[in-house]
Amino acid sequence: MKEAIEQLLAQVASLKATNAKEVEEARVRLLGKKGEITKLFEEFRSCGPELKREFGKKLNELKQAATAKIDELKNMTEATSVADSPKQDLSMPGTPFALGSRHPVSIVRQEIVDIFRKFGYDVAEGPEIEDDYHVFEALNFPPNHPARDMQDTFFVSTGHPNPLLLRTHTSSVQVRSMETMKLPIRVICPGRVFRNEAISARAHCIFHQVEGLYIDENVTFADLKQAILLFAREMFGPDTAIRMRPSYFPFTEPSSEVDVSCNICHGKGCNICKGTGWLEILGCGMVDPNVLEASGIDSKKYSGFAFGMGLERIAMLKWQVNDLRHYFENDLRFLSQFKTATEV
Ligand code: PHE
């Protein structure tokens, strides 16, 4: 027994552990129910009184030494594991933030603005809450003219002789540009517009436009056609063709709607272009002399063209979005799919 006690004392003195698991294993091996020291105590119980006197004290010392050593190791490994814990390493990089992406309408607006900037156009913005004069009257919509029904208007105040309204197109900004800018004028007007329409996959009461205006001496329909063709090729690819169909707007004469060749099926016919090979992208025309005169521009000396397009529609064609409502619902599964050319 003496030897056994001494051996175990030596073992306890040299006990080492690097983590909590090893400490627990040592505790079980020495002091557990079937541990070596526990076994010695069992042997001790059956010893005669002389041996008990001889070994009792030693055995107790062994147990105390083992318990103290285990406690010491436990404290040590706990302290080092806290220090080593990754949570405590202040030099670790932080949790990364998920980066947002740009909204598809904003990407398309920037592309259009960049193209027209190259052509020498300035960008102009104006108020979303407008008066009747800038949205209708100055654009050759006389009071009660049926053409006002083309654009269902939200009125901000009613029963007022000159009610305020939410602009139905950014042509109002073109009027403000004609009032304030020096001739010749080359300007594009991006912005949000509002129409009283039932919300569906193909219509919304809020959408975005970019409209453009060019006024100078001797501007002709050929200039308009060339500007639209160059724009379409920059926007949809160098092989893009355009087609102009006669149309009507109160503020332009003659007026036209413009289609581009379908860049999905390249004219063969698909469900995006509904089998026609063409996609409608904008309205345009030569500025009506009445509109020039209303803003104090001499229509005998100057002429100009104007055009306007819906950004949601262009984005729909670009990415084959099948429901307008996606643009306004802020669903991250939709929004995170769009990348600008520089991000791809
Ligand atoms: N303002 C027209 C619209 O909102 C678009 C347009 C602009 C058409 C300029 C012709 C010339 O639909």
Residues whose N, C-alpha, C, O or C-beta is under 5 A from the ligand:
A	BS01	LIG	T168 H169 S171 E211 F249 T252 G283 C284 G285 A306 F307 G308
